[in-house]
Amino acid sequence: MIFRHAMSEPKKKVCDTCGGSGEIGYFQGESRFFITREECPACCGVGSVPDEEPETGPGPAANAPEEGD
């Protein structure tokens, strides 16, 4: 049995901004005792980002017609 769904999912890595929690916290207020937690803007609250690997193989220029023929 082949699981095609598992093979087609993009690789993900842990978000560097939130450490994988999906939230960031910061101190707010004059006394700095109040902690505000927000959705991480880098990963949109997911906790992981797509692992961007360079694509292998010919790019769009490989299919372009050569000049001078």
C-alpha positions as CSV (number, residue, x, y, z in Angstrom):
1,M,0.0,0.0,0.0
2,I,1.4,3.4,-1.0
3,F,0.5,6.5,1.1
4,R,0.6,9.3,-1.5
5,H,-0.8,11.9,0.9
6,A,2.2,11.6,3.2
7,M,4.7,11.9,0.3
8,S,3.0,15.0,-1.1
9,E,3.1,17.1,2.1
10,P,5.7,19.9,2.1
11,K,8.4,19.6,4.7
12,K,8.0,21.9,7.7
13,K,10.5,23.3,10.2
14,V,9.9,24.8,13.6
15,C,9.2,28.5,13.5
16,D,12.3,30.5,14.7
17,T,10.2,33.4,16.0
18,C,7.9,31.6,18.4
19,G,9.9,28.3,18.9
20,G,7.0,26.2,17.7
21,S,4.3,27.4,20.1
22,G,2.5,29.6,17.6
23,E,2.4,32.5,20.1
24,I,4.7,35.3,21.1
25,G,4.5,37.1,24.4
26,Y,5.6,40.5,25.4
27,F,5.4,42.7,28.5
28,Q,2.9,45.5,28.4
29,G,2.0,48.3,30.8
30,E,3.9,50.7,33.0
31,S,4.9,48.1,35.6
32,R,5.7,45.4,33.0
33,F,3.8,42.7,35.0
34,F,1.1,42.3,32.3
35,I,2.1,39.8,29.7
36,T,0.3,39.9,26.3
37,R,0.3,36.8,24.1
38,E,-0.4,37.2,20.4
39,E,-0.5,34.9,17.4
40,C,3.0,34.6,15.9
41,P,3.2,36.9,12.8
42,A,5.9,34.7,11.1
43,C,3.9,31.4,11.1
44,C,0.4,32.7,11.6
45,G,-0.1,30.7,14.8
46,V,0.8,27.3,13.3
47,G,4.2,26.9,14.9
48,S,5.9,25.7,11.8
49,V,6.9,27.2,8.5
50,P,7.5,25.4,5.1
51,D,11.0,24.3,4.7
52,E,12.2,26.1,1.6
53,E,14.6,23.9,-0.3
54,P,16.0,24.9,-3.6
55,E,14.2,23.0,-6.4
56,T,16.3,20.6,-8.4
57,G,16.1,20.3,-12.1
58,P,15.9,22.7,-15.0
59,G,14.3,26.0,-14.4
60,P,12.0,28.0,-16.8
61,A,15.1,29.1,-18.8
62,A,15.7,25.4,-19.8
63,N,12.5,25.4,-21.9
64,A,13.1,28.8,-23.5
65,P,14.1,28.8,-27.2
66,E,17.6,29.7,-27.9
67,E,18.4,32.9,-29.8
68,G,20.3,32.8,-33.0
69,D,18.8,29.5,-34.4
